Amino acid sequence: MQDSAGIGMAAAVGPCASVPAEHMDFIRQMLDRVGDKWSMLIIAVLEDGPMRYTDLQRQVPGISQRMLTHTLRQLTEDGLISRTAYAEVPPRVEYALAPLGGGLKEIVKQLIGWAADHHDEIRANRSRAGTAASSASRS
């Protein structure tokens, strides 16, 4: 919400009412980050402990090398995961949930579980909506 001068205002009611208006942009950024499908899957996979890059790539089906690198970098910058490089030959790097990211793992697992539990129902709804839309466009 913006006032007539274009300055952000706090919400009057609801979950955003307790958040200062000057924090909302940052909160939206964080929700976008942790709500990203790849971030959620990486957080869920790291629940079982530290993993190497190639193991993460195997455990997160469909993620490209570029997207995995990008997502790991962002999650590390935000302090949600940690990156540990070992001085070995060949070099070894492990990623693990940081304490801050550990607070998200149950939430992420619940969201993934909810999506899995309701997969068939959502797919059927999408199919019905697609059929209705194509019927309406023919009219």
Accessible surface in RSA format (square Angstrom, percent):
REM  Atomic radii and reference values for relative SASA: ProtOr
REM  Chains: A
REM  Algorithm: Lee & Richards
REM  Probe-radius: 1.40
REM  Slices: 20
REM RES _ NUM      All-atoms   Total-Side   Main-Chain    Non-polar    All polar
REM                ABS   REL    ABS   REL    ABS   REL    ABS   REL    ABS   REL
RES MET A   1   141.72  73.4  81.58  54.0  60.15 143.2  70.35  59.8  71.37  94.6
RES GLN A   2   129.05  72.2 101.41  74.1  27.63  65.8  24.37  51.9 104.67  79.4
RES ASP A   3    54.12  37.9  41.66  41.5  12.46  29.5  22.78  53.6  31.34  31.3
RES SER A   4   130.63 110.4  81.16 108.3  49.47 114.0  60.74 129.3  69.90  97.9
RES ALA A   5    78.26  72.0  40.26  62.1  38.00  86.4  52.56  74.0  25.69  68.1
RES GLY A   6    41.77  51.5   0.00   N/A  41.77  51.5  22.11  60.7  19.65  44.0
RES ILE A   7   113.69  64.7 109.55  81.6   4.14  10.0 113.69  81.9   0.00   0.0
RES GLY A   8    42.49  52.4   0.00   N/A  42.49  52.4  23.16  63.6  19.33  43.3
RES MET A   9    83.90  43.5  71.97  47.6  11.93  28.4  67.24  57.2  16.66  22.1
RES ALA A  10    44.52  40.9  30.20  46.6  14.32  32.6  30.64  43.2  13.88  36.8
RES ALA A  11    32.53  29.9  22.27  34.4  10.26  23.3  22.76  32.0   9.77  25.9
RES ALA A  12    90.46  83.2  57.28  88.4  33.18  75.5  67.13  94.5  23.33  61.8
RES VAL A  13   123.99  81.6 112.79 102.1  11.20  27.0 115.37 100.2   8.62  23.4
RES GLY A  14    46.67  57.6   0.00   N/A  46.67  57.6  27.91  76.6  18.76  42.0
RES PRO A  15   127.56  93.0 103.06  93.9  24.50  89.1 116.78  96.4  10.78  67.0
RES CYS A  16    49.66  37.6  48.71  54.3   0.95   2.2   7.91  20.0  41.75  45.0
RES ALA A  17    40.80  37.5  21.14  32.6  19.66  44.7  21.14  29.8  19.66  52.1
RES SER A  18   101.87  86.1  67.20  89.7  34.67  79.9  57.41 122.2  44.46  62.3
RES VAL A  19    28.98  19.1  27.37  24.8   1.61   3.9  28.67  24.9   0.31   0.8
RES PRO A  20    57.66  42.0  47.49  43.3  10.17  37.0  57.21  47.2   0.45   2.8
RES ALA A  21    26.51  24.4  13.63  21.0  12.88  29.3  14.08  19.8  12.43  32.9
RES GLU A  22   138.87  79.7 104.33  78.9  34.54  82.2  63.88 123.6  74.99  61.2
RES HIS A  23    91.28  49.9  89.95  62.5   1.33   3.4  54.29  56.0  36.99  43.0
RES MET A  24    33.33  17.3  33.33  22.1   0.00   0.0  33.33  28.3   0.00   0.0
RES ASP A  25    81.31  57.0  80.26  79.9   1.05   2.5  28.00  65.9  53.31  53.2
RES PHE A  26   126.63  63.4 124.96  77.4   1.68   4.4 125.40  76.0   1.23   3.5
RES ILE A  27    55.51  31.6  54.65  40.7   0.86   2.1  55.51  40.0   0.00   0.0
RES ARG A  28   130.92  55.0 125.46  64.0   5.47  13.0  63.22  86.4  67.71  41.0
RES GLN A  29   100.28  56.1  91.85  67.1   8.43  20.1  39.02  83.0  61.27  46.5
RES MET A  30    47.00  24.3  47.00  31.1   0.00   0.0  38.14  32.4   8.86  11.7
RES LEU A  31   114.40  63.7 108.47  77.6   5.93  14.9 108.85  76.4   5.55  14.9
RES ASP A  32   110.92  77.7  99.32  98.9  11.61  27.4  24.09  56.7  86.83  86.6
RES ARG A  33    53.36  22.4  48.17  24.6   5.20  12.4   8.01  11.0  45.35  27.5
RES VAL A  34    26.13  17.2  23.86  21.6   2.27   5.5  23.86  20.7   2.27   6.2
RES GLY A  35    41.30  50.9   0.00   N/A  41.30  50.9  23.74  65.1  17.56  39.3
RES ASP A  36    53.37  37.4  44.02  43.8   9.35  22.1  21.28  50.1  32.09  32.0
RES LYS A  37   131.08  63.9 124.12  76.2   6.96  16.6  73.53  66.2  57.55  61.3
RES TRP A  38    35.39  14.2  35.39  17.1   0.00   0.0  27.57  14.7   7.82  12.7
RES SER A  39     1.26   1.1   1.26   1.7   0.00   0.0   0.00   0.0   1.26   1.8
RES MET A  40    36.51  18.9  36.51  24.2   0.00   0.0  34.93  29.7   1.59   2.1
RES LEU A  41    58.37  32.5  58.33  41.7   0.03   0.1  58.33  41.0   0.03   0.1
RES ILE A  42     0.00   0.0   0.00   0.0   0.00   0.0   0.00   0.0   0.00   0.0
RES ILE A  43     0.00   0.0   0.00   0.0   0.00   0.0   0.00   0.0   0.00   0.0
RES ALA A  44    20.15  18.5  13.35  20.6   6.80  15.5  13.62  19.2   6.54  17.3
RES VAL A  45    28.92  19.0  19.97  18.1   8.95  21.6  26.87  23.3   2.05   5.6
RES LEU A  46     2.90   1.6   0.00   0.0   2.90   7.3   0.00   0.0   2.90   7.8
RES GLU A  47    55.20  31.7  36.31  27.5  18.90  45.0   7.49  14.5  47.71  39.0
RES ASP A  48   134.03  93.9  96.15  95.7  37.89  89.6  35.95  84.6  98.09  97.8
RES GLY A  49    22.32  27.5   0.00   N/A  22.32  27.5  21.82  59.9   0.50   1.1
RES PRO A  50    84.41  61.5  63.43  57.8  20.98  76.3  63.43  52.4  20.98 130.4
RES MET A  51    34.80  18.0  30.86  20.4   3.94   9.4  33.38  28.4   1.42   1.9
RES ARG A  52    97.32  40.9  97.10  49.5   0.23   0.5  23.29  31.8  74.04  44.9
RES TYR A  53    49.56  23.1  48.56  27.6   1.00   2.6  48.48  36.4   1.07   1.3
RES THR A  54    75.23  53.5  73.73  74.7   1.50   3.6  59.51  79.9  15.71  23.8
RES ASP A  55    45.96  32.2  45.26  45.0   0.70   1.6   8.62  20.3  37.34  37.2
RES LEU A  56     0.00   0.0   0.00   0.0   0.00   0.0   0.00   0.0   0.00   0.0
RES GLN A  57    58.72  32.8  50.77  37.1   7.96  18.9  15.93  33.9  42.79  32.5
RES ARG A  58   168.41  70.7 140.16  71.4  28.24  67.2  70.48  96.3  97.93  59.4
RES GLN A  59   100.20  56.0  84.92  62.1  15.28  36.4   4.90  10.4  95.31  72.3
RES VAL A  60     0.98   0.6   0.00   0.0   0.98   2.4   0.71   0.6   0.27   0.7
RES PRO A  61   106.96  78.0  88.56  80.7  18.41  66.9  97.05  80.1   9.91  61.6
RES GLY A  62    74.42  91.8   0.00   N/A  74.42  91.8  39.34 108.0  35.07  78.6
RES ILE A  63    12.26   7.0   0.00   0.0  12.26  29.5   0.11   0.1  12.15  33.0
RES SER A  64    61.64  52.1  50.55  67.5  11.10  25.6  51.33 109.3  10.31  14.4
RES GLN A  65   119.32  66.7 115.33  84.3   3.99   9.5  23.73  50.5  95.59  72.5
RES ARG A  66   188.91  79.3 178.11  90.8  10.80  25.7  76.65 104.8 112.26  68.0
RES MET A  67    58.04  30.1  57.87  38.3   0.17   0.4  53.31  45.3   4.73   6.3
RES LEU A  68     0.00   0.0   0.00   0.0   0.00   0.0   0.00   0.0   0.00   0.0
RES THR A  69    51.06  36.3  48.52  49.2   2.54   6.1  40.40  54.3  10.66  16.1
RES HIS A  70    80.83  44.2  80.42  55.9   0.41   1.1  48.20  49.7  32.63  38.0
RES THR A  71     3.13   2.2   3.13   3.2   0.00   0.0   0.86   1.2   2.27   3.4
RES LEU A  72     3.52   2.0   3.27   2.3   0.25   0.6   3.52   2.5   0.00   0.0
RES ARG A  73   136.66  57.4 129.42  66.0   7.24  17.2  50.73  69.3  85.93  52.1
RES GLN A  74    45.86  25.6  45.86  33.5   0.00   0.0   6.50  13.8  39.36  29.8
RES LEU A  75     0.00   0.0   0.00   0.0   0.00   0.0   0.00   0.0   0.00   0.0
RES THR A  76    45.61  32.4  35.77  36.3   9.84  23.5  35.02  47.0  10.59  16.0
RES GLU A  77   128.10  73.5  89.31  67.6  38.80  92.4  45.65  88.3  82.46  67.3
RES ASP A  78    44.24  31.0  25.41  25.3  18.83  44.5   8.36  19.7  35.88  35.8
RES GLY A  79    30.65  37.8   0.00   N/A  30.65  37.8  27.57  75.6   3.08   6.9
RES LEU A  80     6.10   3.4   6.10   4.4   0.00   0.0   6.10   4.3   0.00   0.0
RES ILE A  81     3.37   1.9   0.00   0.0   3.37   8.1   0.00   0.0   3.37   9.1
RES SER A  82    45.65  38.6  41.69  55.6   3.96   9.1  35.75  76.1   9.90  13.9
RES ARG A  83   128.52  54.0 100.10  51.0  28.43  67.7  26.48  36.2 102.04  61.8
RES THR A  84    60.14  42.8  57.09  57.9   3.05   7.3  35.79  48.1  24.36  36.8
RES ALA A  85    66.36  61.0  38.47  59.4  27.90  63.5  38.51  54.2  27.85  73.8
RES TYR A  86    77.81  36.3  69.62  39.6   8.19  21.3  48.03  36.1  29.78  36.7
RES ALA A  87   115.55 106.2  67.75 104.6  47.80 108.7  82.02 115.5  33.53  88.8
RES GLU A  88    78.34  45.0  64.02  48.4  14.32  34.1  35.13  68.0  43.21  35.3
RES VAL A  89   151.94 100.0 120.59 109.2  31.36  75.6 120.59 104.8  31.36  85.0
RES PRO A  90   103.66  75.5  99.85  91.0   3.81  13.8 101.08  83.5   2.58  16.0
RES PRO A  91   103.85  75.7  91.06  83.0  12.78  46.5  91.06  75.2  12.78  79.5
RES ARG A  92    58.18  24.4  56.94  29.0   1.24   3.0  15.65  21.4  42.53  25.8
RES VAL A  93    32.40  21.3  28.20  25.5   4.20  10.1  28.20  24.5   4.20  11.4
RES GLU A  94    36.11  20.7  34.51  26.1   1.59   3.8   2.67   5.2  33.44  27.3
RES TYR A  95    19.07   8.9  19.07  10.8   0.00   0.0   1.53   1.2  17.53  21.6
RES ALA A  96    21.85  20.1  21.81  33.7   0.04   0.1  21.82  30.7   0.03   0.1
RES LEU A  97    34.81  19.4  12.78   9.1  22.03  55.4  12.78   9.0  22.03  59.3
RES ALA A  98    14.94  13.7  12.03  18.6   2.91   6.6  14.20  20.0   0.74   2.0
RES PRO A  99   132.73  96.7 107.57  98.1  25.16  91.4 119.78  98.9  12.94  80.4
RES LEU A 100   116.48  64.9 103.54  74.1  12.94  32.5 109.39  76.8   7.08  19.1
RES GLY A 101     0.00   0.0   0.00   N/A   0.00   0.0   0.00   0.0   0.00   0.0
RES GLY A 102    22.62  27.9   0.00   N/A  22.62  27.9  14.95  41.0   7.67  17.2
RES GLY A 103    57.68  71.1   0.00   N/A  57.68  71.1  39.07 107.2  18.60  41.7
RES LEU A 104    35.08  19.5  35.08  25.1   0.00   0.0  35.08  24.6   0.00   0.0
RES LYS A 105    65.68  32.0  65.68  40.3   0.00   0.0  20.35  18.3  45.33  48.3
RES GLU A 106    90.22  51.8  90.02  68.1   0.20   0.5  52.63 101.8  37.59  30.7
RES ILE A 107    95.37  54.3  94.84  70.7   0.53   1.3  95.10  68.5   0.27   0.7
RES VAL A 108     3.55   2.3   3.55   3.2   0.00   0.0   3.55   3.1   0.00   0.0
RES LYS A 109    81.13  39.6  72.06  44.2   9.07  21.6  42.79  38.5  38.34  40.8
RES GLN A 110   127.83  71.5 116.28  85.0  11.55  27.5  43.66  92.9  84.17  63.8
RES LEU A 111    88.81  49.5  85.16  60.9   3.65   9.2  86.21  60.5   2.60   7.0
RES ILE A 112    58.71  33.4  55.33  41.2   3.38   8.1  57.84  41.6   0.87   2.4
RES GLY A 113    28.47  35.1   0.00   N/A  28.47  35.1  28.17  77.3   0.30   0.7
RES TRP A 114   139.73  56.1 134.22  65.0   5.51  12.9 119.04  63.5  20.69  33.6
RES ALA A 115    49.96  45.9  45.50  70.2   4.45  10.1  45.92  64.7   4.04  10.7
RES ALA A 116    70.84  65.1  46.19  71.3  24.65  56.1  55.24  77.8  15.59  41.3
RES ASP A 117   117.83  82.5  81.87  81.5  35.96  85.0  21.43  50.4  96.40  96.1
RES HIS A 118    63.31  34.6  62.31  43.3   1.00   2.6  43.87  45.2  19.43  22.6
RES HIS A 119    87.20  47.7  82.65  57.4   4.55  11.6  69.82  72.0  17.38  20.2
RES ASP A 120   111.93  78.4 104.37 103.9   7.56  17.9  39.21  92.3  72.72  72.5
RES GLU A 121   104.82  60.2  95.89  72.5   8.93  21.3  40.77  78.9  64.05  52.3
RES ILE A 122    55.07  31.3  54.89  40.9   0.18   0.4  55.07  39.7   0.00   0.0
RES ARG A 123   152.17  63.9 149.09  76.0   3.07   7.3  57.35  78.4  94.82  57.5
RES ALA A 124    41.84  38.5  33.58  51.8   8.27  18.8  40.81  57.5   1.03   2.7
RES ASN A 125    65.87  45.4  61.65  59.6   4.22  10.2  24.14  58.1  41.73  40.3
RES ARG A 126   178.83  75.1 167.59  85.4  11.24  26.8  56.56  77.3 122.28  74.1
RES SER A 127    69.61  58.8  56.43  75.3  13.18  30.4  33.30  70.9  36.30  50.9
RES ARG A 128   147.91  62.1 141.34  72.0   6.57  15.6  77.36 105.7  70.55  42.8
RES ALA A 129    62.59  57.6  50.53  78.0  12.06  27.4  58.51  82.4   4.08  10.8
RES GLY A 130    40.72  50.2   0.00   N/A  40.72  50.2  34.78  95.4   5.94  13.3
RES THR A 131    85.73  61.0  80.41  81.5   5.32  12.7  62.25  83.6  23.48  35.5
RES ALA A 132    62.74  57.7  50.93  78.6  11.81  26.9  58.36  82.2   4.38  11.6
RES ALA A 133    63.97  58.8  50.57  78.0  13.40  30.5  58.98  83.1   4.99  13.2
RES SER A 134    44.43  37.5  39.51  52.7   4.92  11.3  37.32  79.5   7.11  10.0
RES SER A 135    53.54  45.2  48.53  64.8   5.01  11.5  31.78  67.7  21.75  30.5
RES ALA A 136    71.11  65.4  50.70  78.2  20.41  46.4  58.04  81.7  13.06  34.6
RES SER A 137    92.24  77.9  54.67  73.0  37.57  86.5  52.24 111.2  40.00  56.0
RES ARG A 138   188.30  79.1 151.27  77.1  37.03  88.2  72.10  98.5 116.19  70.4
RES SER A 139   127.55 107.8  60.46  80.7  67.09 154.5  70.58 150.3  56.97  79.8
END  Absolute sums over single chains surface
CHAIN  1 A     9737.2       7888.0       1849.2       5812.6       3924.6
END  Absolute sums over all chains
TOTAL          9737.2       7888.0       1849.2       5812.6       3924.6
